[in-house]
Amino acid sequence: MGQITQVDETTDRTAELPPSSEHCPETPTQSFSRDRVFELLSNRRRRLVLYYLRSHADDEATVRELATEIAAWENGVEEAAVTYKQRKRVYTSLYQSHLPKMDEYGVVEYEQNRGDVRLTEEGETLDAYLEIVSGDDVPWSDYFLGLSALTFVFLVAVVVSFPPFAALSPGVASLLVVSVFGLSAAVHMIRTRRSRVLS
């Protein structure tokens, strides 16, 4: 599990959200006004709940599982290193405040007595609003521009047999370039998905 820089939840009220239309995509049972969505997602722990549920195949979790994972993210440690106090602090806020509010909005089904939480269809419509990239993320446009320049120089060196690239055939060089771009794209996709709501 990747570590996440600790952020004070109390100051996380102005997270930049992407431009949107006046309403989220409608579902058969509910549509959200933009203000309502922003209110719901203005809290980092609620965003982390949605992220955790969306990252699991069954879109379900217990409050304890959520509390442990979110505490680990907030404190930049592995799950096994989360202390009772850290987990309890997150558990209490989820149990008493965040999950009931999310249930009221219809984005999760929260069975408080059993401690079970499940993402609803309405909750899935919020994906577009969770595309938030952290401010310290890699500037990928600059990265790919630089990579393009380097690969151009590399291919020219191969074609003119410039040492030490003379031993490489154009076919092998092209395969290497495609592999580098493919790997870079995969890393970009993974980083983007992980930074959607963790920033």
Contacts in CASP RR format, 6 or more apart in sequence:
PFRMAT RR
TARGET T0000
AUTHOR 0000-0000-0000
METHOD contacts of the structure
MODEL  1
MGQITQVDETTDRTAELPPSSEHCPETPTQSFSRDRVFELLSNRRRRLVL
YYLRSHADDEATVRELATEIAAWENGVEEAAVTYKQRKRVYTSLYQSHLP
KMDEYGVVEYEQNRGDVRLTEEGETLDAYLEIVSGDDVPWSDYFLGLSAL
TFVFLVAVVVSFPPFAALSPGVASLLVVSVFGLSAAVHMIRTRRSRVLS
1 72 0 8 1.000
1 78 0 8 1.000
1 79 0 8 1.000
2 194 0 8 1.000
3 73 0 8 1.000
3 76 0 8 1.000
3 77 0 8 1.000
4 73 0 8 1.000
4 74 0 8 1.000
4 76 0 8 1.000
4 198 0 8 1.000
5 76 0 8 1.000
6 74 0 8 1.000
6 75 0 8 1.000
6 76 0 8 1.000
7 44 0 8 1.000
7 74 0 8 1.000
9 43 0 8 1.000
9 44 0 8 1.000
9 45 0 8 1.000
9 74 0 8 1.000
12 42 0 8 1.000
12 43 0 8 1.000
12 44 0 8 1.000
13 42 0 8 1.000
13 43 0 8 1.000
14 42 0 8 1.000
15 41 0 8 1.000
15 42 0 8 1.000
15 44 0 8 1.000
15 47 0 8 1.000
15 132 0 8 1.000
15 199 0 8 1.000
16 132 0 8 1.000
17 38 0 8 1.000
17 41 0 8 1.000
17 129 0 8 1.000
17 132 0 8 1.000
18 128 0 8 1.000
18 129 0 8 1.000
18 131 0 8 1.000
18 132 0 8 1.000
20 34 0 8 1.000
20 37 0 8 1.000
20 128 0 8 1.000
20 129 0 8 1.000
21 34 0 8 1.000
22 33 0 8 1.000
22 34 0 8 1.000
23 31 0 8 1.000
23 32 0 8 1.000
23 33 0 8 1.000
23 34 0 8 1.000
24 31 0 8 1.000
24 32 0 8 1.000
24 34 0 8 1.000
24 37 0 8 1.000
24 125 0 8 1.000
24 126 0 8 1.000
24 128 0 8 1.000
24 129 0 8 1.000
25 31 0 8 1.000
25 125 0 8 1.000
25 128 0 8 1.000
26 125 0 8 1.000
27 121 0 8 1.000
27 122 0 8 1.000
27 125 0 8 1.000
29 121 0 8 1.000
29 122 0 8 1.000
30 106 0 8 1.000
30 122 0 8 1.000
32 40 0 8 1.000
32 105 0 8 1.000
32 122 0 8 1.000
32 125 0 8 1.000
32 126 0 8 1.000
36 105 0 8 1.000
37 126 0 8 1.000
37 129 0 8 1.000
40 46 0 8 1.000
40 101 0 8 1.000
40 102 0 8 1.000
40 105 0 8 1.000
40 107 0 8 1.000
40 126 0 8 1.000
41 47 0 8 1.000
41 50 0 8 1.000
41 126 0 8 1.000
41 129 0 8 1.000
41 130 0 8 1.000
43 98 0 8 1.000
44 197 0 8 1.000
45 70 0 8 1.000
45 90 0 8 1.000
45 93 0 8 1.000
45 94 0 8 1.000
45 98 0 8 1.000
46 98 0 8 1.000
46 101 0 8 1.000
46 102 0 8 1.000
47 130 0 8 1.000
47 132 0 8 1.000
47 197 0 8 1.000
48 69 0 8 1.000
48 70 0 8 1.000
48 73 0 8 1.000
48 197 0 8 1.000
48 198 0 8 1.000
49 66 0 8 1.000
49 70 0 8 1.000
49 94 0 8 1.000
49 98 0 8 1.000
49 99 0 8 1.000
49 102 0 8 1.000
49 108 0 8 1.000
49 117 0 8 1.000
50 107 0 8 1.000
50 119 0 8 1.000
50 123 0 8 1.000
50 126 0 8 1.000
50 130 0 8 1.000
50 197 0 8 1.000
51 130 0 8 1.000
51 196 0 8 1.000
51 197 0 8 1.000
51 198 0 8 1.000
52 61 0 8 1.000
52 65 0 8 1.000
52 66 0 8 1.000
52 69 0 8 1.000
52 70 0 8 1.000
53 59 0 8 1.000
53 60 0 8 1.000
53 61 0 8 1.000
53 108 0 8 1.000
53 117 0 8 1.000
53 118 0 8 1.000
53 119 0 8 1.000
54 119 0 8 1.000
54 124 0 8 1.000
54 127 0 8 1.000
59 118 0 8 1.000
59 119 0 8 1.000
60 116 0 8 1.000
60 117 0 8 1.000
60 118 0 8 1.000
60 119 0 8 1.000
61 116 0 8 1.000
61 117 0 8 1.000
62 115 0 8 1.000
62 116 0 8 1.000
62 117 0 8 1.000
63 91 0 8 1.000
63 94 0 8 1.000
63 95 0 8 1.000
63 99 0 8 1.000
63 115 0 8 1.000
63 116 0 8 1.000
63 117 0 8 1.000
64 87 0 8 1.000
64 91 0 8 1.000
64 115 0 8 1.000
66 90 0 8 1.000
66 94 0 8 1.000
66 117 0 8 1.000
67 87 0 8 1.000
67 88 0 8 1.000
67 90 0 8 1.000
67 91 0 8 1.000
67 94 0 8 1.000
68 79 0 8 1.000
68 82 0 8 1.000
68 87 0 8 1.000
69 79 0 8 1.000
70 90 0 8 1.000
70 94 0 8 1.000
71 82 0 8 1.000
71 86 0 8 1.000
71 87 0 8 1.000
71 89 0 8 1.000
71 90 0 8 1.000
72 78 0 8 1.000
72 79 0 8 1.000
72 81 0 8 1.000
72 82 0 8 1.000
73 198 0 8 1.000
74 86 0 8 1.000
74 90 0 8 1.000
75 82 0 8 1.000
75 86 0 8 1.000
95 112 0 8 1.000
99 108 0 8 1.000
99 110 0 8 1.000
99 112 0 8 1.000
99 117 0 8 1.000
100 110 0 8 1.000
100 112 0 8 1.000
102 108 0 8 1.000
102 110 0 8 1.000
103 109 0 8 1.000
103 110 0 8 1.000
105 122 0 8 1.000
106 120 0 8 1.000
106 122 0 8 1.000
106 123 0 8 1.000
107 119 0 8 1.000
107 120 0 8 1.000
107 122 0 8 1.000
107 123 0 8 1.000
107 126 0 8 1.000
108 117 0 8 1.000
108 118 0 8 1.000
108 119 0 8 1.000
108 120 0 8 1.000
108 123 0 8 1.000
109 116 0 8 1.000
109 117 0 8 1.000
109 118 0 8 1.000
109 120 0 8 1.000
110 116 0 8 1.000
110 117 0 8 1.000
111 117 0 8 1.000
130 196 0 8 1.000
130 197 0 8 1.000
131 196 0 8 1.000
132 195 0 8 1.000
132 196 0 8 1.000
132 197 0 8 1.000
132 199 0 8 1.000
133 192 0 8 1.000
133 195 0 8 1.000
133 196 0 8 1.000
133 199 0 8 1.000
134 195 0 8 1.000
134 198 0 8 1.000
134 199 0 8 1.000
135 199 0 8 1.000
137 191 0 8 1.000
137 195 0 8 1.000
137 199 0 8 1.000
138 188 0 8 1.000
138 191 0 8 1.000
140 188 0 8 1.000
143 184 0 8 1.000
144 184 0 8 1.000
147 180 0 8 1.000
147 181 0 8 1.000
147 184 0 8 1.000
151 177 0 8 1.000
151 180 0 8 1.000
151 181 0 8 1.000
154 165 0 8 1.000
154 173 0 8 1.000
154 176 0 8 1.000
154 177 0 8 1.000
155 170 0 8 1.000
155 173 0 8 1.000
155 174 0 8 1.000
155 177 0 8 1.000
156 162 0 8 1.000
157 165 0 8 1.000
158 165 0 8 1.000
158 166 0 8 1.000
158 168 0 8 1.000
158 169 0 8 1.000
158 170 0 8 1.000
158 173 0 8 1.000
159 170 0 8 1.000
165 173 0 8 1.000
168 176 0 8 1.000
END
